Amino acid sequence: MTIRSLLDAALAGQARPTLSYELFPPRSPAAEDTLLLTMGLLAATNPDFMSITYGASGSTQTTSRAVVHELALAHTIPPLAHLTCVGQSRADLVAVIETYLADGVRDFLALRGDPPRGQADWQPHPDGLLYASELVALLREVAAAHGVDVCIGVTAFPAQHAIERWRQQGLDVLKAKQDAGADFAITQVFYEVDQYSALVDDARAQGIDIPVVPEVMPLVSARRATRAQELTGVPTPAELMTALEIAESDDHARAAGVEHAAALSRDLLAAGAPGIHIITFNRHEAALELVRALRP
């Protein structure tokens, strides 16, 4: 089954909500050992898929592909391979897509991507793509040329949707991705269920009917919360930040973060979310505790 079919079944009440995780490629031998341990422990929870991030300008192409192989072969878990437009020509992207297709990958997350560190504004490669919707269309084109079916995810932004001046622009972008052939969306980080519900309701009103999977980040320290806020621009809820700051130990801080993420996840599922996508930071402790909280 494709990710889209799993999500459609969950939305129709014909299957349980999906469970999935986000991993990133390791950058050192020690990090690789940690990732392999994490993958094995997360695989035991029977997730529906795991996504693997992809560095700007193809900086983690080799290691991303290795993680995809490990998931597909050693754990038989469908990998969701990330692709970005950053720093890559159209020909570069075609080559990456064809490599993944040859490896049997059929699920992709198409992203415009963020500017590389030190570059203030988004600038496409001179021979590259400007929008994520163009990457969706390219994925469809390359897959069709090779006679294979693919399932394509994109991103959605509940926290930004809550800001009125960005609301319609965000919906127009999501509609363009759907029109280009996107099958589903995964949100970026947010902390209020009403933001998710508003995004989904407004999208449906404008003919955007792809499933939207909320991304949940169990924060385990004040330092990580601060870093996440810097990267995403989404403020950490004050009560959560306070709980992380006053925690007497790492275990207590992780427990506070997991408790907050579990409450958000339950509210999202109650609001009709088709599944939960968990950011792991390549660590298993908080992710497994969150899953246990959701599967008593």
C-alpha positions in Angstrom: 0.0 0.0 0.0 1.1 3.6 -0.7 1.4 6.2 2.0 -1.6 7.9 0.4 -3.7 4.8 0.6 -2.8 4.3 4.3 -3.8 7.9 5.1 -7.0 7.7 3.1 -8.0 4.5 5.0 -7.2 6.2 8.3 -9.3 9.2 7.4 -12.2 6.9 6.4 -12.0 5.1 9.7 -11.0 1.9 8.0 -7.5 1.6 9.5 -5.7 2.9 12.6 -3.9 6.3 12.3 -0.5 6.0 10.8 2.8 6.2 12.8 5.9 7.5 11.2 9.3 8.9 12.2 11.8 11.4 10.8 15.5 10.5 10.7 18.5 12.4 9.4 21.7 11.1 7.8 24.6 10.6 10.3 27.7 12.8 10.0 30.2 10.6 11.9 30.8 7.0 12.7 29.5 7.5 16.3 26.4 9.1 14.9 25.9 6.2 12.5 26.0 3.8 15.4 23.4 5.8 17.3 21.2 5.9 14.2 21.4 2.2 13.6 20.4 1.5 17.2 17.6 4.0 16.9 16.3 2.6 13.6 16.2 -0.9 15.1 14.3 0.2 18.2 11.8 2.3 16.2 11.3 -0.4 13.7 10.0 -2.6 16.5 7.0 -0.3 16.9 5.9 -1.3 13.3 5.8 2.2 11.8 4.1 2.8 8.5 7.1 4.6 7.1 10.2 6.6 8.1 11.4 9.8 6.4 15.0 10.5 5.7 16.1 14.1 5.4 18.4 15.3 2.5 21.0 18.0 3.0 21.2 21.1 0.9 23.1 20.9 -2.3 23.1 17.1 -2.0 25.5 17.3 0.9 24.2 14.1 2.5 23.2 12.3 -0.7 25.4 9.3 -0.1 24.5 8.9 3.5 20.8 9.6 2.9 20.7 6.8 0.3 22.5 4.4 2.8 19.8 5.1 5.4 17.1 4.4 2.7 18.7 1.1 1.9 18.9 0.1 5.6 15.2 0.8 6.1 14.1 -0.9 2.9 16.3 -4.0 3.1 17.2 -4.6 6.8 13.9 -3.5 8.3 11.5 -3.7 5.3 10.0 -0.3 6.3 9.0 2.0 3.5 11.4 4.9 3.3 10.2 8.4 2.5 13.1 10.0 0.7 13.4 13.8 1.0 14.4 15.8 -2.0 15.1 19.6 -2.1 15.6 22.1 -4.9 18.5 23.8 -3.1 21.8 24.1 -5.0 20.8 21.5 -7.6 20.2 21.8 -11.3 17.3 20.0 -13.0 19.7 17.5 -14.4 21.1 16.9 -10.9 17.6 16.2 -9.5 16.8 13.9 -12.4 19.9 11.9 -11.6 19.0 11.6 -7.9 15.4 10.6 -8.6 16.5 8.0 -11.1 19.0 6.6 -8.6 16.3 6.3 -6.0 13.8 4.7 -8.4 16.5 2.2 -9.4 16.8 1.3 -5.7 13.1 0.7 -5.5 12.1 3.8 -3.7 8.6 4.8 -4.5 7.8 7.4 -1.7 9.2 10.9 -1.8 8.9 14.2 0.1 9.3 17.1 -2.3 10.7 20.3 -0.6 11.8 23.6 -1.9 14.3 23.7 0.9 15.9 26.4 3.0 18.8 28.7 1.9 22.2 27.3 2.8 23.8 28.6 6.0 25.2 32.1 5.4 22.7 32.9 2.6 20.0 35.2 3.7 17.5 34.7 0.8 16.3 31.8 -1.2 18.0 31.6 -4.6 17.5 28.8 -7.0 20.3 27.1 -8.9 20.7 28.8 -12.3 19.5 25.7 -14.0 17.3 24.5 -11.2 13.7 24.7 -9.9 12.1 27.6 -8.1 9.2 26.0 -6.3 8.4 22.7 -4.6 5.5 22.3 -7.0 8.0 22.1 -9.8 9.8 19.4 -8.0 6.6 17.4 -7.6 6.0 17.8 -11.4 9.5 16.6 -12.1 9.1 13.6 -9.9 5.9 12.7 -11.8 7.7 13.2 -15.1 10.7 11.1 -14.3 8.6 8.3 -12.7 6.3 8.2 -15.7 9.3 8.0 -18.1 10.5 4.9 -16.2 7.0 3.4 -16.0 6.7 3.4 -12.2 4.1 4.8 -9.8 5.3 7.0 -7.0 3.7 8.6 -4.0 4.7 12.2 -3.3 4.4 14.2 -0.1 4.9 17.9 0.4 5.0 20.3 3.4 2.3 22.4 5.0 2.7 25.1 7.6 0.0 25.4 10.4 1.8 28.0 12.5 2.4 30.3 9.5 -1.2 29.7 8.4 -2.3 31.3 11.7 -0.7 34.6 10.6 -3.4 36.3 8.5 -1.0 38.0 6.0 0.5 34.7 5.0 -2.7 32.6 5.1 -3.8 32.8 1.5 -0.3 32.6 0.1 0.3 29.4 2.0 -3.0 27.9 0.7 -2.1 28.9 -2.9 1.2 27.2 -2.6 -0.3 24.0 -1.2 -2.9 24.0 -4.0 -0.1 24.4 -6.6 1.6 21.4 -5.0 -1.6 19.3 -5.1 -2.3 20.4 -8.7 1.3 19.3 -9.7 0.6 15.8 -8.3 1.2 15.8 -4.6 -0.6 12.9 -2.7 -0.3 14.1 0.9 1.3 16.7 3.1 3.3 16.6 6.3 3.3 19.7 8.4 6.2 21.6 9.8 6.3 22.0 13.6 3.5 23.7 15.5 2.1 23.4 19.0 -1.6 24.2 18.9 -4.2 21.8 17.6 -6.4 24.8 16.5 -3.7 25.8 14.0 -3.8 22.4 12.4 -7.6 22.3 12.3 -7.8 25.8 10.8 -5.3 24.9 8.1 -7.1 21.6 7.1 -10.6 23.3 7.2 -9.4 26.3 5.1 -7.6 24.0 2.6 -10.7 21.8 2.2 -12.8 25.0 1.5 -10.4 25.8 -1.4 -10.4 22.3 -3.0 -7.3 21.0 -1.4 -8.2 17.5 -0.3 -4.9 15.7 0.2 -4.4 14.2 3.6 -2.4 16.4 6.0 -0.2 14.5 8.6 0.9 16.6 11.6 4.5 16.5 12.6 5.1 16.3 16.4 8.4 17.2 18.1 8.9 15.8 21.6 11.3 18.4 23.0 13.7 17.0 25.6 15.6 20.1 26.9 15.4 23.9 27.0 18.5 24.0 24.7 16.8 21.9 22.1 13.6 23.9 22.4 15.6 27.1 21.8 17.3 25.7 18.8 14.1 24.4 17.3 12.6 27.9 17.7 15.6 29.4 16.0 15.3 27.0 13.1 11.6 27.0 12.6 10.6 30.5 13.7 7.8 28.8 15.7 7.8 29.9 19.4 7.9 27.1 22.0 4.9 27.3 24.3 5.8 29.2 27.5 4.6 26.5 29.8 6.6 23.9 28.0 9.8 26.0 28.0 9.3 26.7 31.8 8.9 22.9 32.5 12.1 22.2 30.5 14.1 24.9 32.2 13.1 23.9 35.8 13.5 20.1 35.2 15.8 18.6 37.8 17.4 16.1 35.5 17.5 15.1 31.8 14.9 12.4 32.5 12.5 14.9 34.0 13.0 17.3 31.1 12.3 14.5 28.6 9.2 13.4 30.5 7.9 17.0 30.4 8.5 17.2 26.6 6.9 13.8 26.0 3.9 14.6 28.1 3.3 17.8 26.1 3.8 16.0 22.8 1.5 13.2 23.8 -1.3 15.6 24.8 -0.9 17.5 21.4 -0.9 14.2 19.5 -4.1 13.0 21.3 -5.8 16.2 20.5 -4.7 16.1 16.9 -6.0 12.5 16.4 -9.3 13.5 18.1 -9.5 16.4 15.6 -9.3 13.9 12.7 -5.6 13.8 11.9 -4.8 10.6 9.8 -1.6 9.9 11.7 1.4 11.3 13.6 4.9 12.0 12.2 7.5 12.1 15.0 10.7 14.0 14.8 13.4 11.8 16.5 16.7 13.7 16.2 18.0 10.2 15.6 17.4 9.3 19.3 14.9 6.7 20.4 14.1 7.5 24.0 11.6 10.3 23.6 10.1 8.8 20.5 9.4 5.4 22.1 8.0 7.1 25.2 5.7 9.1 23.1 4.5 6.0 21.2 3.9 4.2 24.5 1.9 7.1 25.7 -0.3 6.9 22.6 -0.6 3.1 22.7 -1.3 2.3 26.3 
